[in-house]
Amino acid sequence: MATEKVFPMTQAGKEKLEQELEQLKTVKRKEVVERIKIARSFGDLSENSEYDSAKEEQAFVEGRITTLENMIRNAKIIQEDEVSTDAVSLGRTVTFVELPDGDEESYTIVGSAEADPFEGKISNDSPIAKSLMGKKVGDEVTVQTPGGEMNVRITTIK
């Protein structure tokens, strides 16, 4: 039997997924069922785009519910006191400067379930995080990105 994938995440990340799951189950699911009922009332389902659209949305919602339930069930909460502060690791915020121009960037490394680059949270599976994991303040690292190589120096780890 295959082992289930573990989803490392912070407690806050797990709570956010639980809230999304609750919203999907209690609100969104009911809205989609109501849309299907209304679309059925239009008659012939073979040429009913409203019905097709509602059924597609229902499939998406049910798929997302299943995904969230799996992620929550297999969540591994990252404990603050278990994570080293002297090396880049899951749950830590790393700040680095690009070499040679000195542009500074900060990211919090999180599990893929709670990654949100627009909030400065990158997945531990991302090229940047993979390159930085285990490195220490002062280390110079070559990061492989889709846009090419980037050389950085780690300035802080929190």
N, C-alpha and C positions, 0 to 999 in steps of 0.2 A: 504494500500500500504506500502511495506517495505521501511524503510529509507535507503538511501545509506550510505555506510561506509565512514567516513571522514578520510583523510590521512594527518596527521600532518607532516609537513616538513619545512625545511629552504627554503629561496628564492633560494639559490644556488642549493639545491636538486631539486626544481621544474624546474629550468632552465636546469639542467642535463637531466631530464626526457623529457623536451620539445625538446632538441637536439636529443636525441635518437629517439623520435617519428618522427621528421623531417627526420632523416637519414633513418628510416624504410620506410616512405612514399615516399620519393623522390629517394632513391638509391636502397635499398634492394628489395622493391616490384617490381621494374622494372627488376632487375637482375633475380628474381625468375620467372617472366613472360617469360623472354627470355629463361631461362633454360627449361621451359615447352614447348615453341615453338620448341626448338631444339630437345627435347626428342620426341615430336609428330612426327617429321620428320623421326624418325627411324622406323616408321611403327606400327605394332601390339602393342597396348597398354596393352594387357592382360599379356604379359611377358616382359614388358619394365621397368626394375628397375630404370633407369634414370628418367622416367616419374613419377613413384611412389615416388621416393625420392624428386623430385621437388614439387610434390603436397603436400607431408608432410611438406616440408619447407614452402610452401605457407600458409598452415594452421597454422603453428607456427607463422609466421610473422603477419598474420592477427589477430591471437589471442593476440599477444603481442601489436599490435597497439590498439586493443580494450581495453586491460588492461591499457595501458598508458593513453589513452584518458580519461578513467574513473578516474584514479588516479589524473590526472591534473585537471579535472573538479571538483573533490571533495577535492582538496587540501586545507588545512588550514595552512597558512603560520605562522610559529612561529616568533613572533616579539621579537627581543632582549630585548627591554625595558619592555616587559610584563612578562619576565621570571625572577623569583627570583634567586638571586645569593647566598642566604644563605642556600638553601636546594637543593638537587638533583632534577632536573626536566628536561623536554624535552628541547633540545637545549643546554644543559650545558655539559661541560667536567668535569668528576669526576675522581680524582686520589685516589687510595686506596692502602693500603699495606695488603698483606695476613698475617694472624696471624697463627702461631707464627714466621714463617721464614722470613718475611719482604720483600718478592718479591713485587715490585711496579708495578701497572698497571694503565693505563689511558684509558678512553673511552668517546666518545661523544655520548650522548643519543639522538637518532633521531627517526623519524617515520619509520615504517616498509618499506615504499617506498624507502628510501634512505640508509637503513642499508648496511654496508659493513665492516664486522669484520676485513678484511685485512687492511683497512684504519683506524681502531680504532673507527668505527661508529657502535654502536649496537642499535638494535630495542628496542623501549620502551616496546615491548611485550616479550622481552627475559627474561629468569629467573634472570640474573644478574641485569638488569635495574629494573625489578619489585621489587626486593629486596631492591634496593638502593633508589628508588623514595621517595621523602619527607624527607630523612635522611639529617643530617647536619654534618659539619666538626667535627671530633672527635668521631662520633658515631661508635660503633662496630656492625656489621651486619652479620648474618648468611645467606649465599647465597646458594640456592639449585641449583646445576648444574647437568648436565647429569652424570658427574663423581663423584657425591656425594656432601656433604656439604663443604662449604669453608667459613671460618671466616675472615672478613676483617675489617679494620679501615679506614674510610674516612679521607684523609689528605687535599685535596683541592677541591674546586668547582669553576670553571671558567665559 
